[in-house]
Structures are given as structure tokens and as C-alpha cells.
Amino acid sequence: SNAADSPSLSEKPGTDGHLDRKAVSCCVVGTSGGGKTALLSKVANVLSQKHGLRVLLRFCGSTSLTLHGNGLLDSILTQLLFMLKRPLHTPSKYSDKSVLLRELLSDEALLEGCNGLVIILDAIDQLSDRHLAQSKLSFLDAIQKLPEQVFVIVSTLPDEESNIHPSISMNSSAAEEISKDGLKSARRVVQTCRSLGAKLVHVSQPKPMERRAMLRRQLMHVGRNLQPWQEREALRCVESDASPLHLRLVATVVQTWTSVDSDEQCKLPDGFTPLLRQLFESFEDMYGTHFTKTASLA
């Protein structure tokens, strides 16, 4: 992919020198909306399509099944059992599931006809901490060292950041699940990944020149260009939050601008939430309030 579309990366050693576990290969760390999911999705596609690896990709917290370690294990085990053409039966006891995961990953038949196996777990900070699945990654408890050609890649927010983006509301079932398990806002997932032998890869926000290139590329995809003063306004809007998510939202708004629009018509509010609100207001102007509200709840 083009470098302008990729988040900036920096690597740091994950181990502290006195630990010999290797249950996690790599931990991608970055802020909310910083491009971790997009990066891992691209990694999954490249590894599968170009390098011949089998890839299991899970987005933690995106469904009721991936909200907690028990469901996540069931999901992964079921896919591995299917690959191995075994009966799709998983143990009921949580610790036994972890043991079965170790056994399946050690089965040489799993690697037949491929160059390796990669398990990618995006946003593990979104997991419930039932069974210490989030704070200790307990679903990997039975794994001391990953087999050759088997890799586990995870992503998480920095330890000091809240696990929920302030401008994104969770659905009621997800919020109830998290509340029930007493999920704290400050996580120690990165520290746990270090203890499991992971190499840390930090995703940083794009620099000013990268922001301009990303904005132009997104507009190019829809066949639009901005006037110089319009581009300056778009880039000003993302100075305080240059995350790819915010940049994409800005591009969605400014692609409706025309060269004859006035300065007043091309003003952007500061912040993610006000900008999102402005976008929905424009939908209401175009399609009506009832249709917009019905579509957003669908």
C-alpha cells in the first residue's frame, strides 16, 4: 500500500530480559481511531493472499461472542477444529479451552499446504475481564511458547488510555457486559503483552505532510479536488486530532464542497463529535429527519 495511507510505526522490544514466555508475537499499540484495525486488516490480507499463511482474524468486542475470553476461545477453537476436520466440540471449562488451543496449535496437520498460521486479535482492550481475559490474556495461559510458524498478533490502546473512544457510543448489550465485569478505563494490556514476549509496534498519528497526502488520496478516490484555501481549512480541522478516523470523516464532509462555495459554507467545527453531528445534519437536510434517524438505527 502507499506509505501515505499507512500509520507511522515504531518498534520497541517487548520483553524485559527475565521472561521466557512467547505466547504473543507482536502487540500493535495506538490511540483510538489511529489506524490499528485498518493496519491489521491489511496485514491479514497480505499474509493470506501474498505469503500463503492461514489467518484467523477476530475483532474483539464487535459481537457478543467476542466480548469475553470464553466466547473468543470458542470462536477460535471452532475454526481450528474445522480446519483440522475434527468434530466441532469445545470444552465447557475455560482452562480446558486454553489447553485445547495449545494442542491444536501444535498439530502439524494445521500447517499442511500453507506457510504458517497467524491469529490476529484486534482491540483486546475491548474484552471483558471475566476470567482475566483482558488484563492477563488468560486464554493463552496454557501456551508457554508458540510452535514454529505459528504467530499471535494483537492490538490495544496504550495502557493509560480509556478503552472506549469518547465520541463513540457502545450498544446497550455491550455496555451492560462491560459494566457487569467491572472493566476499568485504564488498562495494563501492554504490560501483559510484554510479559508474554511480544514485540511492541507503536502506531503514531500521521505527520502534517502525511495528513495532506492521505486527504488528497481519499478525495481522489471520489474524483474530487479542493481549492487551496479549502484544503487549508480541512487540514486545520485535524491539527488537534490527526487520527485516520478523523481524517476520513473530514474527507467525507469536504468532498461535498464546490469551488464556488463561500468561506462560511466551508467552515469545519473543531473535534470529532461536532463534525459527526454536522455530517448527520447534512444528511437530514438531504434526506429528511425521519429517514436519517431510521437509517442510523438500522
C-alpha positions as CSV (number, residue, x, y, z in Angstrom):
1,S,0.0,0.0,0.0
2,N,1.0,3.6,-0.4
3,A,3.1,4.9,2.5
4,A,0.8,8.0,2.8
5,D,-2.1,5.7,3.7
6,S,-0.2,3.8,6.4
7,P,0.2,4.9,10.0
8,S,3.6,5.7,11.2
9,L,5.2,2.8,13.0
10,S,8.0,2.4,15.6
11,E,9.2,-0.8,17.2
12,K,10.2,-1.4,20.8
13,P,11.4,-4.6,22.4
14,G,8.6,-6.3,24.3
15,T,10.5,-8.4,26.8
16,D,12.1,-7.3,30.0
17,G,15.0,-9.7,29.8
18,H,14.0,-12.1,32.5
19,L,10.9,-13.6,30.9
20,D,11.0,-16.6,28.5
21,R,7.3,-17.0,27.5
22,K,6.5,-16.4,23.9
23,A,2.7,-16.6,23.7
24,V,2.3,-13.3,21.8
25,S,4.4,-12.5,18.7
26,C,3.5,-8.8,18.3
27,C,1.4,-6.2,20.0
28,V,0.3,-3.2,18.0
29,V,-0.3,-0.2,20.2
30,G,-2.1,3.0,19.2
31,T,-4.7,5.6,20.2
32,S,-8.4,5.3,19.3
33,G,-9.1,5.8,15.6
34,G,-5.3,5.7,15.0
35,G,-5.5,3.1,12.3
36,K,-4.8,-0.2,14.2
37,T,-7.8,-2.0,12.7
38,A,-7.0,-0.9,9.2
39,L,-3.4,-1.9,9.6
40,L,-4.2,-5.4,10.9
41,S,-6.8,-5.9,8.2
42,K,-4.2,-5.1,5.6
43,V,-1.7,-7.3,7.3
44,A,-4.2,-10.2,7.3
45,N,-4.9,-9.7,3.6
46,V,-1.2,-9.6,2.6
47,L,-0.2,-12.6,4.7
48,S,-3.1,-14.6,3.4
49,Q,-3.0,-13.6,-0.3
50,K,0.7,-13.0,-0.9
51,H,2.5,-15.1,1.6
52,G,0.4,-18.2,1.8
53,L,-0.3,-18.1,5.6
54,R,-3.6,-19.2,7.2
55,V,-5.1,-16.2,9.0
56,L,-7.7,-16.2,11.8
57,L,-8.9,-12.6,12.4
58,R,-11.1,-11.5,15.3
59,F,-12.3,-8.0,16.2
60,C,-12.8,-8.1,20.0
61,G,-15.9,-6.5,21.3
62,S,-17.6,-6.3,17.9
63,T,-20.0,-9.1,18.7
64,S,-21.4,-10.7,21.8
65,L,-19.2,-13.8,21.1
66,T,-16.0,-11.7,21.1
67,L,-16.8,-9.6,24.2
68,H,-15.3,-12.1,26.6
69,G,-12.5,-14.6,26.6
70,N,-14.8,-17.6,26.8
71,G,-16.6,-16.7,23.6
72,L,-13.3,-15.7,21.9
73,L,-11.8,-19.1,22.7
74,D,-14.9,-20.9,21.4
75,S,-14.7,-19.0,18.2
76,I,-11.0,-19.6,17.5
77,L,-11.2,-23.3,18.6
78,T,-14.2,-24.0,16.4
79,Q,-12.4,-22.6,13.3
80,L,-9.2,-24.6,14.1
81,L,-11.2,-27.8,14.6
82,F,-12.9,-27.1,11.3
83,M,-9.5,-26.7,9.6
84,L,-8.4,-30.0,11.1
85,K,-11.6,-31.7,10.1
86,R,-12.4,-32.7,13.7
87,P,-15.7,-32.7,15.5
88,L,-16.7,-29.1,16.3
89,H,-16.9,-29.7,20.1
90,T,-15.2,-27.4,22.6
91,P,-14.8,-28.0,26.4
92,S,-17.1,-26.2,28.8
93,K,-14.4,-25.3,31.3
94,Y,-12.4,-22.2,30.5
95,S,-9.0,-23.6,31.4
96,D,-9.6,-26.7,29.3
97,K,-10.3,-24.5,26.3
98,S,-6.9,-22.9,26.7
99,V,-5.3,-26.4,26.9
100,L,-7.1,-27.4,23.7
101,L,-5.9,-24.3,22.0
102,R,-2.3,-25.3,22.8
103,E,-2.9,-28.8,21.5
104,L,-4.5,-27.7,18.2
105,L,-1.8,-25.1,17.5
106,S,0.8,-27.9,18.0
107,D,-0.9,-30.2,15.5
108,E,1.4,-30.3,12.4
109,A,-1.7,-31.0,10.2
110,L,-2.7,-27.4,10.8
111,L,0.2,-26.2,8.7
112,E,-0.2,-28.6,5.8
113,G,-0.4,-26.8,2.5
114,C,0.5,-23.4,4.0
115,N,3.5,-21.4,5.1
116,G,2.2,-20.8,8.7
117,L,-0.7,-19.8,10.8
118,V,-1.4,-16.3,12.2
119,I,-4.1,-15.4,14.8
120,I,-4.8,-11.7,14.8
121,L,-6.8,-10.3,17.7
122,D,-7.8,-6.7,17.2
123,A,-8.7,-4.4,20.2
124,I,-8.1,-6.9,23.0
125,D,-8.6,-3.9,25.4
126,Q,-12.3,-4.2,24.4
127,L,-12.6,-7.7,26.0
128,S,-14.4,-8.2,29.2
129,D,-12.0,-9.1,32.1
130,R,-14.0,-12.1,33.1
131,H,-11.5,-14.9,33.7
132,L,-8.8,-12.2,33.5
133,A,-9.1,-12.5,29.7
134,Q,-8.3,-8.9,29.1
135,S,-5.8,-7.9,31.8
136,K,-3.9,-11.2,31.7
137,L,-4.8,-12.6,28.3
138,S,-5.7,-15.8,30.2
139,F,-7.0,-17.5,27.1
140,L,-3.3,-18.0,26.3
141,D,-2.4,-19.4,29.8
142,A,-1.7,-22.9,28.6
143,I,0.8,-21.7,25.9
144,Q,4.4,-21.3,27.1
145,K,5.9,-20.9,23.7
146,L,4.2,-20.7,20.3
147,P,5.0,-23.5,17.9
148,E,7.3,-22.7,14.9
149,Q,5.4,-21.0,12.1
150,V,2.5,-20.0,14.4
151,F,2.1,-16.4,15.4
152,V,-0.3,-14.4,17.5
153,I,-0.7,-10.7,16.8
154,V,-2.8,-8.4,19.0
155,S,-3.7,-4.7,19.1
156,T,-4.6,-2.5,22.0
157,L,-4.8,1.1,23.2
158,P,-1.9,2.4,25.3
159,D,-2.2,1.5,28.9
160,E,-3.0,5.0,30.0
161,E,-5.9,5.5,27.6
162,S,-9.6,4.8,28.2
163,N,-10.8,1.7,26.4
164,I,-13.7,3.5,24.7
165,H,-13.3,6.3,22.2
166,P,-15.1,9.3,23.9
167,S,-17.1,10.1,20.8
168,I,-18.3,6.5,20.1
169,S,-21.3,5.1,22.0
170,M,-21.5,1.4,22.6
171,N,-24.7,-0.5,22.2
172,S,-26.6,-1.4,25.4
173,S,-25.7,-5.1,25.5
174,A,-22.0,-4.3,25.1
175,A,-22.2,-1.6,27.8
176,E,-24.0,-4.0,30.1
177,E,-21.5,-6.7,29.6
178,I,-18.6,-4.4,30.3
179,S,-20.3,-2.9,33.4
180,K,-21.1,-6.3,34.7
181,D,-17.4,-7.3,34.6
182,G,-16.2,-4.1,36.2
183,L,-14.0,-3.1,33.2
184,K,-11.7,-0.3,34.2
185,S,-10.8,2.6,31.9
186,A,-7.0,2.3,32.4
187,R,-5.7,-0.9,31.1
188,R,-2.5,-2.8,31.6
189,V,-2.7,-4.8,28.4
190,V,0.6,-3.6,27.0
191,Q,2.4,-4.7,30.2
192,T,0.8,-8.1,29.9
193,C,1.9,-8.4,26.3
194,R,5.4,-7.6,27.3
195,S,5.3,-10.4,29.9
196,L,4.1,-12.8,27.1
197,G,7.1,-12.0,25.0
198,A,5.5,-9.6,22.4
199,K,7.4,-7.2,20.3
200,L,5.6,-3.8,20.6
201,V,4.8,-1.8,17.5
202,H,3.6,1.7,18.2
203,V,1.2,3.3,15.6
204,S,1.6,7.1,15.7
205,Q,-0.6,9.8,14.2
206,P,0.5,10.9,10.7
207,K,2.7,13.9,10.3
208,P,1.5,17.1,8.5
209,M,2.7,16.1,5.1
210,E,1.2,12.6,5.5
211,R,-2.1,14.2,6.5
212,R,-2.2,16.2,3.3
213,A,-1.3,13.1,1.2
214,M,-4.0,11.0,2.9
215,L,-6.6,13.7,2.5
216,R,-5.8,14.1,-1.2
217,R,-5.8,10.3,-1.8
218,Q,-9.2,9.9,-0.2
219,L,-10.6,12.7,-2.3
220,M,-9.0,11.3,-5.4
221,H,-11.0,8.1,-4.9
222,V,-14.2,10.0,-5.4
223,G,-12.8,12.3,-8.1
224,R,-12.7,15.5,-6.1
225,N,-10.2,18.2,-5.6
226,L,-10.2,21.1,-3.1
227,Q,-9.3,24.8,-3.6
228,P,-6.1,25.6,-1.7
229,W,-8.0,27.6,0.9
230,Q,-10.5,24.7,1.3
231,E,-7.6,22.3,1.8
232,R,-6.1,24.5,4.5
233,E,-9.4,24.5,6.3
234,A,-9.6,20.7,6.2
235,L,-6.1,20.3,7.5
236,R,-6.6,22.9,10.2
237,C,-9.5,20.8,11.4
238,V,-7.3,17.8,12.0
239,E,-4.5,19.6,13.8
240,S,-5.7,18.6,17.2
241,D,-6.8,15.1,16.2
242,A,-4.9,13.7,13.2
243,S,-6.1,10.1,13.6
244,P,-7.0,8.3,10.3
245,L,-10.6,8.0,11.6
246,H,-10.9,11.8,12.0
247,L,-9.2,12.4,8.6
248,R,-11.6,10.1,6.9
249,L,-14.6,11.9,8.4
250,V,-13.2,15.2,7.3
251,A,-12.7,13.9,3.8
252,T,-16.3,12.7,3.8
253,V,-17.6,16.2,4.7
254,V,-15.3,18.2,2.4
255,Q,-15.9,16.1,-0.7
256,T,-19.3,17.8,-0.9
257,W,-17.7,21.3,-1.2
258,T,-17.6,23.0,-4.6
259,S,-15.3,25.6,-5.9
260,V,-18.0,28.3,-5.7
261,D,-18.9,27.7,-2.1
262,S,-18.2,30.6,0.3
263,D,-15.8,30.7,3.2
264,E,-18.8,30.4,5.5
265,Q,-20.1,27.3,3.8
266,C,-16.7,25.7,4.1
267,K,-16.1,26.0,7.8
268,L,-15.5,22.9,9.8
269,P,-16.1,22.6,13.6
270,D,-13.3,21.5,15.8
271,G,-13.4,18.0,17.2
272,F,-14.7,14.6,16.1
273,T,-18.2,14.8,17.7
274,P,-19.2,18.2,16.4
275,L,-18.0,17.2,12.9
276,L,-20.0,14.0,13.1
277,R,-23.1,15.9,14.2
278,Q,-22.6,18.3,11.3
279,L,-22.5,15.4,8.9
280,F,-25.7,13.9,10.2
281,E,-27.4,17.3,10.0
282,S,-26.4,17.5,6.3
283,F,-28.0,14.0,5.8
284,E,-31.2,15.3,7.4
285,D,-31.2,18.3,5.1
286,M,-30.8,16.0,2.1
287,Y,-33.0,13.0,3.1
288,G,-35.2,14.2,5.9
289,T,-35.1,13.7,9.6
290,H,-37.2,10.6,9.8
291,F,-35.3,8.7,7.1
292,T,-31.9,9.7,8.6
293,K,-32.8,8.6,12.1
294,T,-34.3,5.3,10.8
295,A,-31.3,4.6,8.7
296,S,-28.8,5.3,11.6
297,L,-30.7,2.9,13.8
298,A,-30.8,0.1,11.3
